[in-house]
Amino acid sequence: MVSAVQIENSLKALGNAAHAADAQRFFKTGVGEYGEGDQFLGIRVPVLRQQVKQYRGLPLEEALLLLHSPLHEVRLFALLLLVEQFQRGTAQQQADIHALYLANTQYINNWDLVDTSAPYIMGIYLHGRDKQVLYALVASSSLWERRIAMIATFFFIRQHQFGDALAIAKLLLADREDLIHKAVGWMLREIGKRDRAVETTFLQAHYRIMPRTMLRYAIEHFSQEERQRYLQK
């Protein structure tokens, strides 16, 4: 059976120094930035997805070791693998993956790691179940846990179930982080794609206090005239 160490070594061999340098800048890894200290190999996501296909049967304990890696793409590989295993898993396997995910949110610590996994593990698992865990994450001091809570609702939104997304968006209106503003605005926009009236009702109640970035993301698909009406608050 292949090990986490072997997989990490194979991923290192796929690295590209120029791409890694670009990623260091793109994902804001400087001192005081949201991705401070993160390390990159310079592997594109399509390449990682191809690698995932080779290791679908990797045991969870080995996937967990990969998720604990200091290397960004190794953690992303682990999450893409967990999503793949979750989609193919039994009910018990899905429960185990969800529990592992929730216990290791400190390693899901950049927006791409959150966005490629939260709807497809937490969102799917919590659909039809108690969602109190999302509200606990919303109250977290961790930017990434709060983003997980918001982005996990994308799965519910796709099922035309907007209640939790709207409730979580309301709880995050006063959040200070730009990446939360973007996440909330994005989810509101996704709601609007499916039911403009629902999004409009939320905006009418809250747009005057919404952070500018959040509002701009939410109304991106509106007409120019509509956008100006909201922005001239």
Helices and strands as residue ranges (DSSP letters): H 4-13, H 17-26, H 45-54, H 60-67, H 72-88, H 91-103, G 105-107, H 111-115, I 119-123, H 124-126, H 132-138, H 143-152, H 154-158, H 163-171, H 178-194, H 196-206, H 212-218, H 224-231
